[in-house]
Amino acid sequence: MPSYGYSLMCELYDPNELLAQAARAEAAGFDFITISDHFHPWLFSHHHSPYAWSVLGALATQTERVELVSLVTCPPIRYHPAIVAQKAATVAVMSDGRFRLGVGAGENLNEHVVGRGWPPVHIRHEMLEEAIEIIRALWGGGYYAHQGKHYRVDDARVFTLPDEPPPIYVAVSGRDSVALAERAGDGMVAIHPRAELTHPFAKAGKPRYGQLALAVDEDERTSQRTSPAASIPTYTRRRSDAGSMPASTGSRSSRSAISIASSSSGSRSCAGALTRLHHHRRHDLPAISPRRGSASRAYASDDELPRVVTG
């Protein structure tokens, strides 16, 4: 049974507003909260890009029930995997085991800033798989040394560890990354609505995460015009909802995203909270602040899930 989450878009909002949205998403009944981890926003019209891991630390103490998911962190270039292991373990401890580490091979937009170049995708896949190996080893406790093809670790130890290591979900977009995720991951994050990406994980009973964008406005036509594609669901916000919206500048139009996770092992259902997002003029929007020109990319984790969301 699918569970439903709310996506915090670091490219669109400052960290205090992200925390306010997360509180309202948990109160609305969502099962988990995801957060993007970028150095730069996607577009010049986006005005923010706070450090996601600082926000995750605050979320770990502010929230009580929802799972927290990095969607996704890139351990190969901008971060060293030993540092990712330490900060992920810390958030897992602070959240009492509610954290899940989503990882991917990165994008040049964010990774070039540290001056290490931008390797081709097959090299980045090698780096990601080696990074996951290092992270898991450090979560095992004790001192660890590693001399691999891409990374070196000299007698490192993560002293503060959760009772159970967080699961690692790997972003997939094609055959090679699916194979990597099958080998090294506990589940997957799909970045395109292609069913074939999810089939190996569905058969194995591993979790599958995806994301769908949502356009919001008081006027339905404006909401549809703001939507980056006809396939993006729209929501018409009632004027009476305005008092519950976090303070924000700009126009009324907004885009945000909801996330979906599916696992054959079973999970809590939050269809009611999702319905509140999609039934026009009938329910309050849990947590979105309006800002013109913002956008989020659309994701889907299963051929069944988009029909669940929009229908």
Secondary structure per residue as TSV (DSSP state, phi and psi in degrees):
chain	resnum	aa	ss	phi	psi
A	1	M	-	360.0	130.3
A	2	P	-	-65.8	149.3
A	3	S	E	-115.3	163.3
A	4	Y	E	-127.7	138.1
A	5	G	E	-128.8	170.3
A	6	Y	E	-114.1	134.4
A	7	S	E	-97.5	123.1
A	8	L	E	-88.1	120.5
A	9	M	-	-101.2	100.6
A	10	C	T	-63.7	-20.8
A	11	E	T	-73.5	-17.1
A	12	L	T	-108.4	-22.1
A	13	Y	S	-138.0	152.6
A	14	D	-	-75.5	164.3
A	15	P	H	-62.4	-34.7
A	16	N	H	-65.8	-37.6
A	17	E	H	-70.5	-35.1
A	18	L	H	-60.3	-41.3
A	19	L	H	-65.9	-38.7
A	20	A	H	-64.7	-40.9
A	21	Q	H	-64.3	-40.6
A	22	A	H	-62.8	-40.6
A	23	A	H	-62.2	-41.0
A	24	R	H	-74.7	-31.9
A	25	A	H	-65.2	-41.5
A	26	E	H	-65.1	-42.3
A	27	A	H	-63.6	-30.2
A	28	A	H	-75.3	-15.2
A	29	G	T	107.4	9.5
A	30	F	-	-65.3	152.9
A	31	D	S	-85.6	-30.5
A	32	F	E	-151.7	164.2
A	33	I	E	-127.9	129.2
A	34	T	E	-106.3	159.4
A	35	I	E	-143.3	134.9
A	36	S	-	-76.4	152.8
A	37	D	-	-130.1	86.9
A	38	H	-	-126.9	154.0
A	39	F	S	-87.0	-37.8
A	40	H	S	-116.1	151.5
A	41	P	-	-73.7	166.8
A	42	W	S	-70.3	-40.9
A	43	L	S	-126.5	158.2
A	44	F	T	-63.8	-25.0
A	45	S	T	-76.8	-10.4
A	46	H	-	-84.2	141.2
A	47	H	-	-114.8	4.5
A	48	H	-	-140.8	162.4
A	49	S	-	-170.3	66.9
A	50	P	-	-68.2	162.7
A	51	Y	-	-71.6	114.6
A	52	A	H	-61.0	-32.8
A	53	W	H	-74.9	-27.2
A	54	S	H	-66.7	-42.2
A	55	V	H	-63.9	-40.5
A	56	L	H	-60.9	-38.4
A	57	G	H	-61.7	-42.3
A	58	A	H	-67.2	-40.0
A	59	L	H	-62.2	-36.6
A	60	A	H	-61.8	-34.0
A	61	T	H	-91.1	-26.5
A	62	Q	H	-79.7	-38.9
A	63	T	-	-89.4	161.7
A	64	E	S	-123.4	-29.6
A	65	R	S	-121.1	-40.2
A	66	V	S	-68.3	147.7
A	67	E	E	-75.3	151.5
A	68	L	E	-117.3	131.0
A	69	V	E	-131.6	126.5
A	70	S	E	-79.8	125.6
A	71	L	S	-134.2	85.7
A	72	V	-	-125.9	163.4
A	73	T	B	-94.5	145.1
A	74	C	-	-109.9	98.4
A	75	P	T	-76.5	-18.0
A	76	P	T	-67.4	-37.0
A	77	I	T	-122.7	-63.8
A	78	R	T	-66.8	-31.0
A	79	Y	S	-116.1	151.7
A	80	H	-	-86.8	140.4
A	81	P	H	-58.6	-27.9
A	82	A	H	-64.9	-37.2
A	83	I	H	-70.6	-39.4
A	84	V	H	-61.4	-42.0
A	85	A	H	-59.2	-43.0
A	86	Q	H	-68.7	-47.9
A	87	K	H	-72.0	-33.6
A	88	A	H	-66.5	-39.9
A	89	A	H	-63.2	-39.6
A	90	T	H	-63.5	-46.6
A	91	V	H	-64.3	-37.0
A	92	A	H	-62.9	-40.0
A	93	V	H	-67.7	-45.7
A	94	M	H	-63.1	-30.8
A	95	S	T	-96.6	9.0
A	96	D	T	56.3	43.6
A	97	G	S	83.7	15.0
A	98	R	-	-92.4	3.2
A	99	F	E	-93.5	140.8
A	100	R	E	-125.4	131.7
A	101	L	E	-93.8	109.5
A	102	G	E	-93.8	130.4
A	103	V	E	-129.5	157.5
A	104	G	-	-153.4	176.4
A	105	A	-	-84.2	-1.9
A	106	G	-	88.1	175.1
A	107	E	-	-137.5	144.4
A	108	N	H	-57.4	-32.2
A	109	L	H	-50.1	-38.7
A	110	N	H	-104.9	-33.9
A	111	E	H	-82.4	-21.3
A	112	H	G	-69.5	-16.5
A	113	V	G	-64.8	-22.5
A	114	V	G	-91.3	3.4
A	115	G	S	74.3	22.8
A	116	R	S	-102.1	12.5
A	117	G	-	79.9	-174.8
A	118	W	-	-136.0	93.0
A	119	P	-	-67.3	159.6
A	120	P	-	-64.8	164.4
A	121	V	H	-62.7	-36.3
A	122	H	H	-67.4	-31.2
A	123	I	H	-71.1	-41.7
A	124	R	H	-63.3	-35.2
A	125	H	H	-64.6	-41.6
A	126	E	H	-59.1	-45.2
A	127	M	H	-63.7	-42.0
A	128	L	H	-64.1	-43.5
A	129	E	H	-66.2	-39.4
A	130	E	H	-66.9	-38.0
A	131	A	H	-62.2	-42.6
A	132	I	H	-62.8	-39.2
A	133	E	H	-59.2	-44.3
A	134	I	H	-65.5	-44.2
A	135	I	H	-59.7	-47.6
A	136	R	H	-64.0	-38.6
A	137	A	H	-63.9	-42.2
A	138	L	H	-68.0	-31.5
A	139	W	H	-71.0	-14.7
A	140	G	T	-75.8	-10.4
A	141	G	-	90.5	160.2
A	142	G	S	80.0	174.8
A	143	Y	-	-79.9	147.5
A	144	Y	E	-141.0	134.0
A	145	A	E	-123.7	145.4
A	146	H	E	-149.4	132.1
A	147	Q	E	-130.0	97.8
A	148	G	-	-112.7	-167.3
A	149	K	S	-68.9	-33.6
A	150	H	S	-119.5	-19.6
A	151	Y	-	-135.1	152.0
A	152	R	E	-128.3	134.3
A	153	V	E	-128.4	124.2
A	154	D	E	-108.0	103.1
A	155	D	E	45.8	58.3
A	156	A	E	-99.3	149.7
A	157	R	-	-146.6	131.2
A	158	V	-	-92.0	110.1
A	159	F	-	-78.5	-36.6
A	160	T	S	-98.0	106.9
A	161	L	-	-122.8	147.3
A	162	P	-	-73.2	166.1
A	163	D	S	-60.7	-38.5
A	164	E	S	-127.4	136.6
A	165	P	-	-64.7	147.1
A	166	P	-	-65.5	146.7
A	167	P	-	-67.9	152.6
A	168	I	E	-114.2	121.2
A	169	Y	E	-109.0	129.5
A	170	V	E	-105.4	132.1
A	171	A	E	-71.3	135.2
A	172	V	E	-126.6	149.3
A	173	S	-	-144.1	-5.9
A	174	G	S	-168.5	-172.2
A	175	R	H	-59.4	-45.9
A	176	D	H	-67.5	-42.8
A	177	S	H	-71.0	-30.5
A	178	V	H	-63.2	-44.1
A	179	A	H	-62.8	-40.0
A	180	L	H	-62.3	-45.2
A	181	A	H	-64.3	-36.4
A	182	E	H	-64.1	-39.6
A	183	R	H	-73.5	-44.8
A	184	A	H	-110.3	-14.8
A	185	G	-	-105.6	162.7
A	186	D	S	-94.6	-5.6
A	187	G	E	-179.0	-172.0
A	188	M	E	-136.3	156.4
A	189	V	E	-118.9	118.2
A	190	A	E	-92.2	137.7
A	191	I	S	-111.2	3.8
A	192	H	S	-141.5	147.6
A	193	P	-	-77.7	63.1
A	194	R	-	-117.9	117.3
A	195	A	G	-61.3	-33.2
A	196	E	G	-64.2	-21.4
A	197	L	G	-68.4	-28.9
A	198	T	T	-96.1	-17.2
A	199	H	H	-57.4	-45.1
A	200	P	H	-60.9	-33.7
A	201	F	H	-79.7	-34.7
A	202	A	H	-62.8	-42.8
A	203	K	H	-65.1	-34.4
A	204	A	H	-84.8	-4.9
A	205	G	T	73.0	24.0
A	206	K	-	-92.4	147.8
A	207	P	-	-61.7	148.4
A	208	R	E	-130.4	122.2
A	209	Y	E	-108.5	143.2
A	210	G	E	-148.3	176.5
A	211	Q	E	-146.6	140.0
A	212	L	E	-124.9	138.5
A	213	A	E	-82.9	159.4
A	214	L	E	-144.3	129.2
A	215	A	E	-101.4	138.4
A	216	V	E	-130.8	136.0
A	217	D	E	-165.6	160.1
A	218	E	S	-67.8	-27.7
A	219	D	S	-107.8	129.3
A	220	E	H	-63.3	-40.4
A	221	R	H	-64.2	-41.2
A	222	T	H	-64.8	-39.7
A	223	S	H	-60.5	-42.1
A	224	Q	H	-67.6	-37.1
A	225	R	H	-69.8	-34.9
A	226	T	H	-69.6	-30.8
A	227	S	S	-59.2	131.8
A	228	P	S	-70.8	-14.0
A	229	A	S	-154.8	154.2
A	230	A	T	-63.0	-22.8
A	231	S	T	-80.5	-9.1
A	232	I	S	-79.9	123.9
A	233	P	-	-61.7	150.8
A	234	T	E	-118.4	157.0
A	235	Y	E	-134.4	131.8
A	236	T	E	-97.9	113.7
A	237	R	-	-84.3	128.5
A	238	R	-	-70.1	149.6
A	239	R	G	-61.3	-29.9
A	240	S	G	-69.7	-13.8
A	241	D	G	-77.5	-16.1
A	242	A	G	-59.3	-33.8
A	243	G	G	-66.6	-21.1
A	244	S	G	-95.2	0.3
A	245	M	S	-83.7	142.6
A	246	P	-	-61.2	150.2
A	247	A	-	-60.4	138.4
A	248	S	-	-160.5	154.1
A	249	T	-	-100.5	166.6
A	250	G	S	101.7	-169.9
A	251	S	-	-84.7	-175.5
A	252	R	S	-77.9	-24.9
A	253	S	-	-70.3	144.5
A	254	S	E	-151.2	154.9
A	255	R	E	-131.3	140.9
A	256	S	E	-145.5	-162.7
A	257	A	E	-148.9	152.1
A	258	I	E	-116.2	154.5
A	259	S	E	-119.4	155.7
A	260	I	E	-132.0	139.2
A	261	A	E	-129.1	141.3
A	262	S	E	-133.4	136.9
A	263	S	-	-150.5	136.5
A	264	S	T	-70.8	-13.5
A	265	S	T	-77.1	-8.4
A	266	G	-	96.2	148.0
A	267	S	-	-159.6	168.3
A	268	R	-	-68.8	144.0
A	269	S	-	-97.4	140.0
A	270	C	-	-132.3	39.9
A	271	A	H	-61.8	-32.3
A	272	G	H	-62.3	-42.4
A	273	A	H	-66.2	-38.9
A	274	L	H	-65.8	-40.3
A	275	T	H	-59.5	-36.6
A	276	R	H	-61.2	-26.8
A	277	L	H	-78.0	-28.9
A	278	H	H	-108.1	-14.1
A	279	H	S	-87.0	109.5
A	280	H	T	-61.5	135.3
A	281	R	T	63.1	14.2
A	282	R	T	-113.6	-24.8
A	283	H	S	-139.4	162.9
A	284	D	-	-77.1	148.1
A	285	L	-	-83.4	126.7
A	286	P	S	-60.8	-47.2
A	287	A	S	-165.6	89.1
A	288	I	-	-146.4	133.6
A	289	S	-	-104.3	137.5
A	290	P	-	-78.6	137.4
A	291	R	-	-157.8	124.7
A	292	R	T	-71.8	149.4
A	293	G	T	84.9	-1.1
A	294	S	-	-86.0	158.4
A	295	A	-	-155.6	153.2
A	296	S	-	-130.5	147.7
A	297	R	-	-77.8	150.9
A	298	A	-	-97.8	138.4
A	299	Y	-	-131.8	158.5
A	300	A	-	-149.3	144.5
A	301	S	S	-107.4	-6.9
A	302	D	-	-160.1	144.7
A	303	D	S	-64.1	-21.7
A	304	E	S	-80.8	-31.4
A	305	L	H	-66.7	-41.4
A	306	P	H	-58.9	-33.2
A	307	R	H	-69.4	-35.4
A	308	V	H	-64.0	-41.7
A	309	V	H	-68.7	-50.7
A	310	T	H	-88.2	-13.4
A	311	G	-	-111.1	360.0
